Amino acid sequence: MEAHRLVAAALQRVVDKLDPHEGRYRMLFESSPLPMWVFDASTLRYLAVNDAAVRLYGYSRDEFLGMTVEDLRPQGAGEGEAFREFLRRESGSMQRGLFHHLKKGGEPLDVETVGHLVRWRGREARLVLINDVTERLRIQTRLRALSQRLLEVQEDERRSLARDLHDDIGQALTALKIQLESLAQGSDGEPRRRVDECVETTRHTLERVRQLSLNLRPLQLDDLGLVAALRSHLDRQAGLGGLAPHFDAGEAPPQLLPETETACFRVAQEAITNVLRHARARNLWLRLFTAGDRLALSVRDDGGGFDPDSARRRAHAGGSLGLAGMEERIAIAGGSIELRSEPGQGTVLLATFPIDRAGGQGR
């Protein structure tokens, strides 16, 4: 906050001196490598622009001075509320924003803006610094698409391996178990004991294969949908961890895209695993519901809790791949995540996902 106040004060001094007779401050404004402009807070008309803004947008200085800030924004940009919030900021406050603009020839431009409410030659105005982030966002979009494709390939491989485990190895072990049980019925003494041991080993191996198959890719997710898969996974994991499960999906949307179901299930899977490993909880609540036009997943426990800020710092430093993985998967799916926890107060994870990003139909 103190740094923001210092920057704001410096900006105010620059703008207060934006007068042709104040060469020193005028030179600072004009020679800035970052595009800068000043516009009237009421009419939104440009009052001054520097050379960097002229070069970036392709408009001449005279053209700029005959325009308003709305003239740079493409129709249907969907940023109306964000822009109005940018304009509502009071004097002394800094406001940052990310907006879509168009250059003179129609070329799209993504910009980060930092604005400050100032007095310019006796009138209320805004000084704005512009940072062109078009290429950065383009690279981020490409990386996100690549990550999405990698996740899809991973899920395909998991699906194939899970079905192989279930259908091939699982069925072979089941047949072997039946044969051993049949053999045991005609034996007694030491041979019977050894056959019984083989039956038990086979039964244990069969259960392990079943668990591996479910952890790789629950067949219910593909065959019955997200609700059935989440209910089954919660009951199974809570039983293994000695927790009381509580499940509510009464407000879940009936149809979802497969990629949304997969993302939601994987986030729930990781959240439940974290509860079992770290929370020392007695109860585990999982709720799936609709929040506006989004799918919402809530995973809550009554365990020991933790400091979310410290957990995020560890995750970003590579110390917690689970949390970092959840955040990345949710971001790729176009969703959001909120983590609420305090030591001794349990934890709530709330994740939301677009219900239908592609405009298609779910299951």
C-alpha positions, 0 to 999 in steps of 0.5 A: 500500500505504501508503494502504491501511495508513492507511485500515486504521488509521483504520477500526480506530480507528473500530471500536475505539471503536464503543461507545455511550459514545464519542459522537465515533466513534459519530457518525462511523460513523452519519453516514457517507454510505456504508453501513457495517456490522460483522459477526462473522467467525465467525458472520457475524451483524451486530453494527452497521449505520449509518443509510445501510445501513438506508436502502439495504437497507430493513431496520430496524436490529433486523432487520439485527441478527437476520440474517447477511451470507448473508441478503442474497445471492440464491440461485445468485449464483455468488459463493461462492468470491469471498465465501470469499476475502473472509472469508479475508483476514487482519488488517491487509489490505484486501479489495475485492469486487463482489457481488449483494445483494437489498433487503428487497423483493427488488430486486436490488442490485450493490455494491462492498465494502471490508472490513477485519478488526478487533477489535470489543468483544473479538471478531474482526469485519469492518468493511465499507463498501458502495458501490451501483454498480447504476446504473453497472453497468446503464449499462455493460451497456447500453453494452456491448450497444450496442458489440456491436450496432455491431460486428455491424453493422460485420461485416455491412457488411464481409461484404457489401462483401467479397463484392461485391469478390470476386464482382462486381469480382473476376470483372469484372477476371478477365474483363478480364484474360482478354480482354486476354491473348487480344488480346495473342496476336494482336498484336506490336510496340508494341501487344503491349507495351501490351496486356501492360502492361494485363494486368499492371495488371489482374493487380495490381488483381485481387490488390489487390481480393482482399487488400481482400476478405480483410482486410474479411472472409475468406470462409473464416470464413463458409464453412469456419470459424475454423481455416481462416480463421486458418491462411490469414490467418497464412500470408498475412501471415507471407509478406508480412512474411518471418516463419516461421509456426507454426500449431496448432489440434489442440485447438480446439473443433469448434463455436463461435458465429459471434460468438465466431469473429468476435471471436477472428479479429479479435483474432488479426488485430490481434495479427498486424498488431502483430507485423508492424509493430513486433516485428522477429520471425523466427517467429510462432506462433498456437495455438488450443485449449480451456482448461477451458470456454473458447476460448483464442487464443495469438499469440507472436513472438520479436521485440524485445518491449516494456513492457506497462504502458507500452503499456496507458497509451498505449492508454488515453491514445488512443495505441494504438487497436489494443490498446484495440480488442482489449481492448474487443472481448474484453470485449464477447465476455465474454473476458479478455486477458493480455499478457506481454512484456519488451524483447528477450524477444518477446511472448505474447498470450493471449485467452480467450472463452466457448465458448458464452455463449448456449447455442446451437450453433455452425457 
